């Protein structure tokens, strides 16, 4: 019985996430931005200056994968790369003014779309969903240590 419920939860989660991802696509001025690039920009903003290896570790991806995505953001003039003088192997990434502007626009779009999607839930259901997601997050983080 529990296995059947777990299977239904997983199927429903993937279905909902896939639909939400489709609904979360950005509008005209930020449409070139992928969701992953958006998450990279958020992480870079939060940390001001972040290294490539910190990004790889945070997103649990390889350095070559980070490099590909960061190079695209550099080509779009959204981030800049700077080597540390003391250790030329270490590269810091930071937002450009354009990157900050694009991130602000994309964040507003995402907030509007998420608010609309979550408006279908009653306040009680929204509170329950938040509690469930926080519990799952806590367990996943604990198991990843």
C-alpha positions in Angstrom: 0.0 0.0 0.0 2.8 2.5 1.0 4.7 1.7 -2.2 1.6 2.5 -4.3 1.2 5.8 -2.5 4.9 6.6 -2.9 4.7 5.8 -6.6 1.7 8.1 -7.0 3.4 10.9 -5.1 6.5 10.6 -7.3 4.4 10.5 -10.6 2.4 13.5 -9.4 5.4 15.5 -8.3 7.1 15.0 -11.7 4.0 15.9 -13.6 3.4 19.0 -11.5 7.0 20.1 -11.8 7.0 19.6 -15.5 3.8 21.6 -15.9 5.1 24.3 -13.6 8.4 24.5 -15.5 6.5 25.0 -18.7 4.3 27.7 -17.1 7.4 29.4 -15.6 9.0 30.3 -18.9 10.2 33.8 -19.1 8.6 36.6 -21.2 10.1 38.6 -24.1 13.0 40.5 -22.5 14.2 37.5 -20.5 13.1 34.7 -22.8 16.7 33.8 -23.6 17.3 32.8 -20.0 16.9 29.2 -19.0 15.6 28.3 -15.5 19.1 26.9 -14.7 20.8 30.1 -15.8 18.3 32.0 -13.7 19.1 29.9 -10.6 22.8 30.5 -11.3 22.2 34.2 -11.3 20.4 34.0 -8.0 23.2 32.1 -6.5 25.8 34.5 -7.8 23.8 37.5 -6.5 23.3 35.9 -3.1 27.1 35.3 -2.7 28.3 38.5 -4.4 31.4 36.8 -5.7 31.4 33.1 -6.0 34.0 30.7 -7.4 33.3 28.2 -10.2 34.0 25.3 -7.8 31.5 26.7 -5.3 28.9 26.8 -8.1 29.7 23.2 -9.1 29.4 22.0 -5.5 26.2 24.0 -4.8 24.4 22.6 -7.9 26.0 19.2 -7.7 27.4 19.4 -11.2 30.8 19.0 -12.8 33.2 21.9 -13.4 32.9 21.5 -17.2 29.1 21.9 -16.9 29.4 25.0 -14.8 31.9 26.4 -17.3 29.6 25.9 -20.2 26.7 27.7 -18.5 28.9 30.5 -17.1 30.4 31.1 -20.6 26.9 31.5 -22.0 26.1 34.1 -19.2 29.4 35.9 -19.9 28.6 36.0 -23.7 25.2 37.5 -22.8 27.1 40.0 -20.6 25.2 39.0 -17.5 28.2 37.9 -15.4 31.9 38.6 -15.4 34.8 36.3 -14.6 37.8 37.5 -12.5 40.9 35.5 -11.6 42.2 35.9 -8.1 45.7 37.4 -8.0 47.0 35.2 -5.2 45.8 32.0 -7.0 45.2 32.2 -10.7 43.5 28.8 -10.6 40.6 30.3 -8.7 38.0 32.2 -10.8 35.4 34.4 -9.2 32.1 35.1 -10.9 30.0 38.2 -10.2 26.9 39.8 -11.7 27.2 42.7 -14.2 24.9 45.7 -14.1 23.0 44.1 -17.0 22.9 40.8 -15.2 21.4 42.4 -12.1 18.8 44.1 -14.3 17.8 40.9 -16.1 17.7 39.0 -12.8 15.3 41.6 -11.3 13.0 41.4 -14.3 13.1 37.6 -14.4 12.5 37.5 -10.6 9.4 39.7 -10.9 8.0 37.5 -13.7 8.7 34.4 -11.7 7.0 35.8 -8.6 3.9 36.8 -10.6 3.6 33.4 -12.2 4.2 31.4 -9.0 1.7 33.6 -7.2 -0.9 32.8 -9.9 -0.2 29.1 -9.7 -0.4 29.0 -6.0 -3.6 31.0 -5.9 -5.4 27.8 -6.8 -4.7 26.5 -3.3 -6.6 27.4 -0.3 -4.6 29.2 2.5 -4.7 26.0 4.5 -3.5 23.8 1.6 -0.7 26.3 0.8 0.4 26.2 4.5 0.3 22.4 4.4 2.3 22.2 1.2 4.9 24.6 2.6 5.3 22.4 5.7 5.6 19.3 3.7 8.2 20.8 1.3 10.2 22.2 4.3 10.2 18.7 5.9 11.4 17.1 2.7 14.1 19.7 2.2 15.3 19.2 5.8 15.5 15.5 5.3 17.3 15.7 2.0 19.8 18.2 3.3 20.4 16.0 6.4 21.0 12.9 4.1 23.4 14.9 1.9 25.8 15.8 4.7 
